[in-house]
Amino acid sequence: MSATSRTANTVPADNLSAQSANHLSPSQVARYHMQGYLAPLPALDPELARTTLFKVETHEKQHGDFPSKGLKAHLYLPWMEEVVRHPGILDAVESIVGPDILCWSSRFFIKDPGDGGFVSWHQDVTYWGLDVSENILTAWIALTPATRENGVMKVIPGSHTKVVAHREGAASNMLLRGQEVAVEVEETQAVFMGLGAGEMSLHHGLMFHGSEDNRSAQRRVGFAVRYMPTRVKPLEGLPRDSAMLVRGVDHYGHFDLEPSAAGDLDPAALEFHRKATARYADINRQAVKKHLEMMSSQS
């Protein structure tokens, strides 16, 4: 498919017809809205999960670690865009956010045995420069099993109902700014979202979540994709952002629509990715300032 068709404000009909059986039930949707997460859910078939993991690890061997922890890798690796657009994922996402869907971002969360990587308790969307009142979620797709031993994600059910203050550089070594919530978290309430390879979890953008280090002998590889309805607005005063239309129609035009890569590491795609991730970092810095100002005005 051409880059032009991918950047149009409507996903082509052949994509719309590629449906799976992964739409959520009304009870699952209700549970998500009440608790802020769902897991485990089917996402990729086992063969696609194995193939994608092989491609990830082959890329690492040939090119080294992914830049910026693989931030928006789907912009220059068509086989990661295949994951971002997979109907088994999008059907579940559509059940929560509606039929018109943007992929705002993606990144890898990879923990090697004994590397000490962990993620402190935090909320996502407070640092993204997006309207925090909107229904923005993350699909966390396991390319290897995710277990208590290798550092599976943990969440606090029901913690997604309001924004809380954060402090930076406090703990995490896997987040770009090392942010963590500046409130006490009751660890005994944590739910560990174990996943098999090819399964996923969904969590709300304001959900308290984190993960512990990998104490096992197995590598843990996850891919987090941030989805939102096309109506979501960026915060006022920030640089214009971009996102990829993955299902439906964009009637709003709040974001520049991102093109598909012509092939692996296509030079034009790499240049677009460089600009998109630089803009992401700039927006992140400014969004942090707005978050701190908002929390200060409420105190």
C-alpha positions as CSV (number, residue, x, y, z in Angstrom):
1,M,0.0,0.0,0.0
2,S,1.3,3.4,-0.9
3,A,2.4,6.0,1.7
4,T,-0.2,8.3,0.2
5,S,-3.1,6.0,1.1
6,R,-1.7,5.4,4.6
7,T,-1.7,9.1,5.3
8,A,-5.2,9.8,4.0
9,N,-7.8,10.5,6.7
10,T,-9.6,7.2,6.0
11,V,-8.2,3.6,6.5
12,P,-8.7,1.7,3.2
13,A,-11.6,-0.7,3.0
14,D,-9.4,-3.8,2.8
15,N,-8.1,-2.9,6.3
16,L,-11.5,-2.3,7.6
17,S,-12.7,-5.8,6.4
18,A,-9.8,-7.6,8.1
19,Q,-11.7,-8.3,11.3
20,S,-11.0,-10.8,14.1
21,A,-13.1,-12.3,16.8
22,N,-11.5,-10.2,19.6
23,H,-14.2,-7.7,20.3
24,L,-14.8,-7.3,24.0
25,S,-18.0,-8.4,25.6
26,P,-20.2,-5.8,27.4
27,S,-19.1,-7.2,30.8
28,Q,-15.4,-6.9,29.8
29,V,-15.9,-3.3,28.8
30,A,-17.7,-2.5,32.0
31,R,-14.9,-4.1,34.0
32,Y,-12.3,-2.1,32.1
33,H,-14.1,1.2,32.9
34,M,-14.5,0.2,36.6
35,Q,-11.0,-1.2,37.2
36,G,-8.9,0.5,34.5
37,Y,-7.4,-2.6,33.0
38,L,-8.0,-6.0,31.3
39,A,-5.7,-9.0,31.2
40,P,-5.0,-11.4,29.7
41,L,-6.5,-10.9,26.3
42,P,-5.7,-12.6,22.9
43,A,-3.7,-10.5,20.5
44,L,-1.3,-12.2,18.1
45,D,-1.4,-15.8,17.1
46,P,1.6,-17.8,18.4
47,E,3.3,-18.0,15.0
48,L,3.2,-14.2,14.5
49,A,4.4,-13.6,18.1
50,R,7.4,-16.0,17.4
51,T,8.1,-14.4,14.0
52,T,8.0,-10.9,15.4
53,L,10.3,-11.8,18.3
54,F,12.8,-13.3,15.9
55,K,12.7,-10.1,13.8
56,V,13.2,-8.0,16.9
57,E,16.2,-10.0,18.1
58,T,17.7,-10.2,14.6
59,H,17.4,-6.4,14.4
60,E,19.2,-6.0,17.7
61,K,22.0,-8.3,16.6
62,Q,22.5,-6.4,13.3
63,H,21.9,-2.8,14.5
64,G,22.3,-2.8,18.3
65,D,19.8,-1.6,20.8
66,F,16.7,0.2,19.5
67,P,17.2,4.0,19.7
68,S,15.0,5.6,22.4
69,K,14.0,2.1,23.6
70,G,12.2,1.6,20.2
71,L,10.0,4.6,20.5
72,K,7.7,4.7,17.4
73,A,9.6,1.8,15.8
74,H,6.5,1.1,13.7
75,L,7.4,4.2,11.7
76,Y,10.5,2.5,10.1
77,L,9.8,-1.2,10.6
78,P,6.8,-2.4,8.6
79,W,6.7,-5.7,10.6
80,M,6.1,-3.6,13.8
81,E,3.5,-1.6,12.0
82,E,1.8,-4.9,11.2
83,V,1.5,-5.4,15.0
84,V,0.2,-1.9,15.6
85,R,-2.5,-2.5,12.9
86,H,-3.3,-6.1,13.9
87,P,-7.1,-6.6,13.9
88,G,-6.8,-8.9,16.9
89,I,-5.6,-5.9,18.9
90,L,-7.7,-3.2,17.2
91,D,-11.0,-5.1,17.7
92,A,-10.5,-5.1,21.5
93,V,-9.3,-1.4,21.4
94,E,-12.3,-0.4,19.3
95,S,-14.6,-1.9,22.0
96,I,-13.3,0.7,24.4
97,V,-12.4,3.8,22.3
98,G,-14.7,3.5,19.3
99,P,-14.2,2.8,15.6
100,D,-11.9,5.7,14.7
101,I,-8.5,5.0,16.2
102,L,-5.1,6.7,16.2
103,C,-1.9,5.0,17.3
104,W,-0.2,7.9,19.1
105,S,3.0,6.0,20.0
106,S,4.7,2.7,20.6
107,R,7.9,1.4,22.3
108,F,9.6,-1.7,23.5
109,F,9.9,-2.8,27.1
110,I,12.8,-5.3,27.2
111,K,14.3,-6.8,30.3
112,D,17.2,-9.1,30.1
113,P,17.9,-11.5,33.0
114,G,19.6,-9.6,35.9
115,D,19.8,-6.2,34.1
116,G,18.0,-4.5,37.0
117,G,15.4,-2.8,34.8
118,F,12.3,-1.8,36.5
119,V,9.5,0.8,36.3
120,S,8.2,2.7,39.3
121,W,4.6,3.5,39.9
122,H,3.4,6.1,37.5
123,Q,0.5,7.4,35.3
124,D,1.2,7.6,31.5
125,V,-0.9,10.3,30.0
126,T,0.1,13.1,32.4
127,Y,3.4,13.4,30.5
128,W,2.1,12.9,27.0
129,G,0.6,16.4,26.2
130,L,-2.9,15.0,25.6
131,D,-6.3,15.7,27.2
132,V,-6.2,13.6,30.4
133,S,-10.0,13.5,30.5
134,E,-10.1,11.4,27.3
135,N,-10.2,7.6,26.9
136,I,-6.5,6.9,26.0
137,L,-5.1,3.4,26.6
138,T,-2.1,1.2,26.2
139,A,-2.1,-2.3,24.6
140,W,0.9,-4.1,26.1
141,I,1.7,-7.0,23.8
142,A,3.9,-9.9,25.1
143,L,6.4,-11.3,22.6
144,T,7.7,-13.6,25.3
145,P,5.9,-14.8,28.4
146,A,5.6,-12.1,31.1
147,T,5.7,-13.6,34.6
148,R,6.2,-12.5,38.2
149,E,9.8,-13.8,37.9
150,N,10.8,-11.8,34.8
151,G,9.1,-8.5,35.7
152,V,5.5,-8.6,34.6
153,M,3.5,-5.3,34.7
154,K,1.5,-4.6,37.9
155,V,-1.4,-2.3,38.3
156,I,-3.6,-0.8,41.1
157,P,-7.2,-1.5,40.2
158,G,-9.4,1.6,40.2
159,S,-6.5,4.0,40.3
160,H,-7.3,5.6,36.9
161,T,-10.0,8.0,38.0
162,K,-7.9,11.1,38.6
163,V,-4.6,12.7,37.9
164,V,-2.0,12.7,40.8
165,A,1.2,14.6,41.2
166,H,4.5,13.0,40.0
167,R,8.1,13.5,40.9
168,E,11.0,13.0,38.5
169,G,14.2,11.1,38.6
170,A,13.0,9.3,41.7
171,A,13.3,5.7,40.8
172,S,12.6,4.2,37.4
173,N,15.4,3.4,35.0
174,M,13.1,2.4,32.1
175,L,11.1,5.6,31.7
176,L,12.4,8.6,29.8
177,R,12.1,10.9,32.8
178,G,12.3,8.5,35.7
179,Q,8.9,9.7,36.9
180,E,6.8,8.2,39.7
181,V,3.6,9.1,41.5
182,A,4.2,11.4,44.5
183,V,1.5,9.7,46.6
184,E,1.6,6.5,48.7
185,V,0.7,3.3,46.9
186,E,-0.8,0.4,48.7
187,E,1.4,-2.4,47.3
188,T,-0.9,-5.1,48.7
189,Q,-3.6,-4.1,46.2
190,A,-1.3,-4.7,43.2
191,V,-2.4,-7.1,40.5
192,F,0.3,-8.7,38.4
193,M,-0.8,-9.1,34.8
194,G,0.8,-12.3,33.7
195,L,0.7,-12.9,29.9
196,G,1.6,-15.7,27.5
197,A,3.5,-14.9,24.3
198,G,1.0,-13.3,21.9
199,E,-1.3,-12.2,24.7
200,M,-1.9,-8.6,25.7
201,S,-3.1,-6.4,28.5
202,L,-5.1,-3.1,28.2
203,H,-4.7,-0.3,30.7
204,H,-6.1,3.2,31.0
205,G,-3.7,6.1,30.5
206,L,-4.2,7.2,34.2
207,M,-3.8,3.7,35.7
208,F,-1.1,3.4,38.4
209,H,1.3,0.8,36.9
210,G,4.9,-0.3,37.2
211,S,7.0,-3.4,37.1
212,E,9.8,-5.1,39.0
213,D,13.2,-6.3,37.8
214,N,13.8,-9.6,35.9
215,R,15.0,-12.2,38.4
216,S,14.6,-15.1,36.1
217,A,16.9,-16.7,33.5
218,Q,14.5,-15.7,30.6
219,R,14.3,-12.5,28.7
220,R,11.1,-10.5,28.8
221,V,10.1,-8.7,25.6
222,G,7.0,-6.5,25.5
223,F,5.7,-3.9,23.0
224,A,3.5,-1.1,24.3
225,V,1.2,0.6,21.8
226,R,-0.7,3.8,22.8
227,Y,-4.2,4.1,21.2
228,M,-6.8,6.9,21.3
229,P,-9.9,8.0,19.6
230,T,-9.4,10.5,16.8
231,R,-11.3,13.2,18.7
232,V,-8.6,13.5,21.3
233,K,-7.0,16.9,21.5
234,P,-3.4,17.8,22.4
235,L,-2.9,20.4,25.1
236,E,-3.0,24.0,24.0
237,G,0.3,25.7,23.3
238,L,2.3,22.5,22.4
239,P,4.1,21.8,19.1
240,R,1.8,20.1,16.6
241,D,2.1,16.3,17.1
242,S,1.7,13.4,14.8
243,A,-0.1,10.0,15.0
244,M,-0.9,7.1,12.7
245,L,-4.5,6.4,11.7
246,V,-5.0,2.6,12.1
247,R,-8.8,2.2,11.9
248,G,-11.7,4.3,10.7
249,V,-11.8,7.9,9.8
250,D,-10.2,11.0,11.2
251,H,-12.9,13.7,11.1
252,Y,-10.9,16.1,13.4
253,G,-7.4,16.7,12.1
254,H,-5.9,17.3,15.5
255,F,-2.7,15.4,14.5
256,D,-0.6,15.1,11.4
257,L,-1.1,11.6,10.1
258,E,2.0,9.5,9.9
259,P,3.0,7.5,6.8
260,S,3.9,3.9,6.4
261,A,7.5,3.0,5.7
262,A,8.3,1.8,2.2
263,G,10.5,-0.9,3.7
264,D,12.7,-1.8,6.6
265,L,14.9,1.2,7.5
266,D,13.7,3.2,4.5
267,P,15.7,6.4,4.5
268,A,12.6,8.6,4.2
269,A,11.0,6.7,7.1
270,L,14.1,7.0,9.3
271,E,14.2,10.8,8.7
272,F,10.5,11.1,9.5
273,H,11.0,9.0,12.6
274,R,13.9,11.2,13.7
275,K,11.8,14.3,13.5
276,A,8.8,12.7,15.1
277,T,10.8,11.4,18.1
278,A,12.6,14.8,18.5
279,R,9.1,16.5,18.6
280,Y,7.9,13.8,21.1
281,A,10.8,14.8,23.4
282,D,10.0,18.5,23.1
283,I,6.3,17.9,23.8
284,N,7.2,15.7,26.7
285,R,9.3,18.4,28.3
286,Q,6.6,21.0,27.8
287,A,3.8,18.7,29.0
288,V,5.7,18.1,32.2
289,K,5.7,21.8,32.9
290,K,2.0,22.0,32.2
291,H,1.4,19.1,34.5
292,L,3.3,20.6,37.4
293,E,1.5,24.0,36.9
294,M,-1.8,22.2,36.9
295,M,-1.1,20.3,40.1
296,S,0.3,23.4,41.8
297,S,-2.9,25.3,41.0
298,Q,-4.9,22.6,42.6
299,S,-2.9,22.4,45.8
